Structure formats: C-alpha cells, structure tokens
Amino acid sequence: MSAPASPAAGENTLGYAPGYTPGRTLPLRVEIVRQFRRRRTMAMFALLLALPWVLVVAFQFGPGSNGGNSLRLSDLATAGGLNFAAFALSVSASFLLVVAVALFCGDTVASEANWSSLRYLLAAPIPRDRLLRQKLIVALGYSAAAVTVLPLMALLAGTLAFGWNDIRVPGTGEIIAASDVLPKFALVIGYALVSQLVVAAMAFLLSVSTDSPLGAVGGAVGLVIVSSILQAVEALGSFREFLPTFWNTAWLDALSPQPDYSGMIKGVSVSVTYSVILIAFAFRRFRRKDVVS
C-alpha cells in the first residue's frame, strides 16, 4: 500500500488556495478608506467641526445672558477658550456625540448587509471574526476621532474668540491656571471617549443583528434616551449608578480646584464592563448568523 502523497509545491495543509492568507484579508487601510469616502462620514465630521463656530457666533451676536453673576457652565463659556471647550463638550456629549458614535459603529456591518455585499465579503473569503474585528477597529477609530475633534476645535474656536484665559470653575467661580487645567482637559476627553463605549458596543451588536443601518443606529440612541429617563427616577436609588449614562458628567469633577476622580473611575468600570459584554455577544451572534444578504 503506497504512502499518502505529500502536498505539492505552493499548497498548504489547511486546505486554503495557493497564495491565500486569512490574516491579509480586508486590510485596515482598505476599510479606513472605504469608510472615509462615505458621505455620512464626511457630513458628520463637517458638522462636528462646524458646531463650535456656530456656538461662537451665537455667543457673539446673541442677546447675552441675563444671569449677571451666574456661575453656570453656559454663562462662563465666554470666559476663555477652556471654558468654551468645556461648555461645547457638555452640550454635545449627551446627544450629538452619541449619534456620531452610534452612526459609525451601527452602520458598519448593517450597511454591508443592506447593500447585499456582506455575503460576498465572506465568500472572498474573509474569516468572520477577522471581518468583525477589522470593522470594529475602524468604527471605534472614527468614533474616537469624532469625540476628540469637537472639543479640540472648540478649544481653538474659543481661544480665538474669547482669548486664552484661566478657567473659571462652574458653581464656585474659582480661578484655576490654564496651564494646570490643560492636562486635566486631555483626561476629560479620554473619559468622554470611554463613556461612549457603551453606545459603540450596543450599536455594533445591533449592526450584526439587523440589515437596517437606521435600526442599529436608532437602537443605540434609544438606549441612551431610556437610560437618561431612568436616571431621573430617584425612586431607583443606588441602582441608577449602574445605568450606562449615570456617570457621563463625572468629568466636571476633574476641573475643580480639588479634583475628585472617584466618579470617573466608577464610570469607566461601568462603561468597560457593559462594552465587553455587548461586543462578546456581537461576535457570538455573528459566528452563528446565517448570512443571506
């Protein structure tokens, strides 16, 4: 009885076609360019870059605040570039940035299914886990850019319009040197990124579960809306601390003269925990999904 024939030159023992390497399918640079060329990407970044300037115009030509000595964040927005950037981040984090993150992470897989191109990507063949990983990395990258670009543009716009001044703390009116606050502001942007991870993970889970990009994006935004409503129900007591939006404004404590980071630490732990669970469900769901579109 003759021995089994050895693999011919150029073949491999895994059954792949000659020259095929799973790890080289769908390179990140290809997915980055594909997503960047989409109109929704350009439109969203245009909106994020334009918003700080719109706010500057509103403050410059508006009737002005009647608060006098009010120490609300909105009334201190014109005190300097850092105050203005903090105000811009506070008014956008609860909705606009949520929509941006949900759009980038909720549209990434569902749009392929909606265009009937998902099955062709898998037939290329691109391993399912690699397809999801590449798309998740790019979606999170664009989400991070969206969350970062708005406060940075607001810092530039506010500095040009209102000057580079020391920051006035909302509520107390205390003055803190701008050089001391700038490193904290970088920490604030980082915390804003982490706090949006739940939105990103929920949108990504819905994106692999539906063929409708609008449904995935709307579902993630709906999660934030429901969480915000429940957050206002004081009867829930300490259970509200486990809501994904409860600690979203904890970054304000980092800008005080005696910064308190306990709320931010709790917010990070809640956000990361929910995100890991939701992303794990997304991969599990996609591995078992019968892709027909």
N, C-alpha and C positions, 0 to 999 in steps of 0.2 A: 504494500500500500504506500503510495507516494506521499511525501510531506506536503503540507499546505504551501501554496505559493506565497512568496514574500511580496510585500507591497511594491508596486512598480515605482520607478523614479517619479517624483512630483506628487505622489499620492500620500495620504496620511491615514493613520489607523482610526480616526474618529469619523470617517465617512463623509468628510467635507470635500467639496470640489477643489481641484488644484488651485492654489493661489488665494483661496478664501480664508480669511482670518476674522472670526467674530469680533475680536477686540478692535478692529479697524472700521467697523461699520458705523455709519452715522457719526462722523467726527463732530466734536463740539463746534468747531469753526463753521461747519456747514449749517448746523442748526441755529447758531447765533446769527448768521447772515440771513437765513430763511425767515427767522422771526423779526429781525430788524427791518426787513423790506416790507413787512406787512403794514397796511395803513393804520391799523389800530395802535401799533407800537409808536409810530411817528406822531399820531394825533394825541396820544396820551402824554408823551414827553413834551410835546408842544404846549399842552395845557398846563402841565406841571411847571414848566419854565416860565410861562406867561403869568401864572397866578400871582406870584409876588409883586410883579409890576402893576397888575391890576389893583392889588391892595394898596400899593404906594399911591397910585392915582386917587383911590378912594379916600385915603387919609389926607392927601394934599388938597384935594378940591371939595371934600365933603364939608358939611356944616360944622364939623368938630364936635367933640364930646362936651356935654354939659355937666360932667362929673366934677369938674374943678379939681379937688384934691383926691379924687377916687384913685384907688390903688389896684384896680382890676387889671388883669393882663392886657385886655383890649385898650384900656386907657393909657397904659405905659408903652404901647407898641412903638410910638414915635420918639421914645427916649433915646434910641440909638439902634445900631444895627443888630446887636444881640437881642435886645428886647423885641425888635420886629421879627427876627427869625424865630424866636420862641413863640410869639403870637401866631405866625404863619403855620408853624408845626402843630400847634394846639388846635387850630380851627380846621386843619386838613386831615389830621390823623384819624378822626372818628368817622370820616366818610370818603373823602376823595382818595386818600392813600389806600383805604380798604378796597375801593373799586379798582384802583390800579393793580394792586396785588392779586385780587380775585380775577381780573382780566387776564393777566399774564399766566397765572397758574391754572385757571379754569378753562382757558381756551386752547391750551397747548395740545392735548390729546383729543378732546371732543371735536375740535375743528378738523382734524385729520379724518375722524370717523364721519363727520358731516360731509366732507368732500369725497368720501369713498376712497381715500388714499391710504388709510391705515392698514388695510389688508395687503396692499402692495408693498408697503414698508416691511411688514412682517414676512412677506414672501421673498424679499430681496436676497437672502433672509437676514433680518436683524433680530437677534435674540430679544425676547420680550422684556427681560429685566434690563438689558442694556438700553433698549428704546426708552423705557420709562426713566431710567437713570439720567440719560442724556437730556431728555426733555425737562426733567425736574431741575437739573443743574442750571440749564439755560433760563428756565422760568424764574427760578429763585435769583439768578443773577440780574435779570431785568427788574424783578421786584425790588431787590436791594438798590439798584440804580435809581429807581423811581422814588424810594423812600429817602435816599440820600440827596438827590439832585434838588428837591424842593427846598429843604432848609438851607442848603448851601447857596442857592440862587436868592433866597430870601435874605440871607446874611449879606450878600453882595448888594442887592437892591436897597436894603435898609441902611447899609453903611453909606452908600452913595446919596441916598435921600435924606437921612437923618443924622449922619455922622457916626464916627467910631467912638462911642462913649461908654463909660462904665455902666453896668447893668443895674437897674432898679428892681428890687425883688417885689413881686406882686404880694399884696396883703400887708406887708410891713413897710415898704418904701425904702428899705435899707439899700445902701450903695455897695456894690462889690466890684473890684477892679476887673476890667475886661480881660486882662492877662490871666487872672485867676479863674475866670469863668470859661474861657475858650477850651481848655482841656475837658471840662465838665460837659460842654456842649457836644463835643465829639462822643462822649459817653451817652449823652441823651439820644443822639442819632442812632448809636448802636442799639440802645434799648428799644427805640421805635422800630428798628428792624426786627428784633426778636419778638416784640409784641404782635407783629403782623404774621408771624409764622403759622399761627392757628388758622388765619384766613387762607394763607397759601396752601396749607395741608388739606383743609376742607375742600377748597376749590379743586385741588389736584385729585382728591378722591372722587369727587363728583364728575370730574373730567373723564376719568377712566370708566365711569359707570353709565354715561349717557352719550348720545350722539348729538346733543344740543349744547353748543357752547354757551348760549344765553342761559340755559338752565343751570349749568355748572357755576357760572359767574353769579347769577341771581341767588342760587342756593347759599353760596358763601357769604354774600352780602346779607342775606336773610338771617344767617346765623348771628351776625354781629348785631343786627337790629333786635332780634329776640333776646340776645344776651343783655343788651343795653336796657331793654324794657324790664327784664327780670332784676337787673341790678338796682333799679329804682324801687323795688318792692322790699321795704325794710323788714317786713314780716319774715323774710327768709333768713335774717340774721347773719351769722357767720358763714352760712352756705354760699352767700354771694361772693365770697373770696375765691371760690372755685370756678366762677364764671370766667370765660376767656377774656372779657373786656374789663373786668373789675379793676385791674392794676394798670390800665393803659395810660393813665395820667400820673403814675407814680414818679415819672421823671422830673416833675416840677420840684420834688423834694431835693433833687440833686443840685438845684440852682440856688438854694437857700444859703445863708451865711454859715449855718451849721448843717451841712448836708446829711440827710438820713437815707441810706440805701436799702433799708430793710424791705420797703415796699417793692423796690425794683428787683430785689433778689427773689421775693415771692412771685412776682410777675413773670420773671424768667423761668422759674421752676414750673409754673402752671402752663406757660406757653410751650415750652420744650416738651413737656410730658404729653400734652394733647397732640402736638405736632408729630411726635414719633409714632404714637398710636395710629393716627389717621393715615400717615404715609405708609405704615406697615400694612394697614387694611387695603390701601390703594394697590400696592404690589401684589398682595394676596388675591385681590379681586381680579386684577388684570391677568394674572397667570392662569386663572380658571375661566376667563371670559371667552365665549365663542365669538370671535371677531368675524362679522359678515359684511362690514361696511368699510 
